[in-house]
Amino acid sequence: MNYLEKEHKLEWSIEKLDSTRANASLELKTAGDVDSLFPFDVKMSYPYSILGAQVLKVISADSKQPISFVEKTTMSCESYQIVLEL
């Protein structure tokens, strides 16, 4: 876990989350008021898509010849908020 002081953020990464490790947890403790922790936002990303789709070939529209390419796939959640309800 890293604290990004300029952004006032905690950055936490899970190296592996799959069928062998399907859960992860994060525990936060504060000496202050618990209400100061909530709500907080969570952003998630995963280097694969749910579908497992891949680009197999890229062809030039003009020459109809194959083009070299690099594929980068990321699945992300842009907004997820954890709220304390009492």
BADREN-786923 format. One line per field, with one value per residue (C-alpha): residue number from 1; x, y, z. Coordinates in steps of 0.1 Angstrom, whole numbers, plus 5000, padded with zeros to 4 digits. Last residue first. Layout:
N
num: c(NUM:...) .
u: c(X:...) .
v: c(Y:...) .
w: c(Z:...) .
This chain:
86
num: c(86:85:84:83:82:81:80:79:78:77:76:75:74:73:72:71:70:69:68:67:66:65:64:63:62:61:60:59:58:57:56:55:54:53:52:51:50:49:48:47:46:45:44:43:42:41:40:39:38:37:36:35:34:33:32:31:30:29:28:27:26:25:24:23:22:21:20:19:18:17:16:15:14:13:12:11:10:9:8:7:6:5:4:3:2:1) .
u: c(4746:4754:4791:4794:4818:4818:4825:4830:4853:4854:4881:4888:4921:4934:4965:4972:5003:5002:5021:5000:4988:4984:4950:4969:4944:4923:4955:4949:4950:4950:4940:4925:4915:4883:4885:4849:4855:4884:4919:4945:4921:4912:4896:4888:4874:4859:4854:4824:4834:4868:4860:4829:4852:4862:4899:4924:4918:4921:4916:4914:4917:4904:4910:4889:4891:4926:4929:4900:4917:4930:4968:4989:4963:4972:4965:4970:4960:4952:4957:4968:5000:5006:5002:5001:5013:5000) .
v: c(5029:5031:5037:5043:5026:5041:5025:5047:5041:5003:4990:4962:4967:4953:4964:4950:4960:4962:4953:4959:4932:4942:4952:4982:5009:4996:4983:4950:4943:4907:4886:4912:4893:4888:4872:4882:4896:4917:4913:4935:4943:4977:4990:5025:5028:5060:5068:5078:5076:5079:5111:5094:5071:5101:5102:5075:5058:5022:5008:4972:4961:4927:4903:4875:4851:4838:4805:4814:4847:4878:4883:4913:4932:4968:4996:5033:5054:5090:5125:5135:5152:5126:5095:5068:5035:5000) .
w: c(5105:5068:5058:5021:4997:4962:4929:4898:4868:4869:4846:4821:4803:4770:4753:4718:4699:4662:4630:4599:4575:4539:4523:4507:4515:4544:4560:4579:4616:4627:4657:4680:4712:4730:4765:4772:4807:4794:4807:4825:4854:4867:4898:4912:4947:4962:4998:5018:5045:5063:5082:5096:5116:5137:5145:5156:5123:5113:5077:5068:5032:5020:4991:4977:4947:4952:4934:4911:4902:4919:4917:4925:4945:4946:4971:4966:4995:4983:4995:4960:4971:4998:4977:5005:4991:5000) .
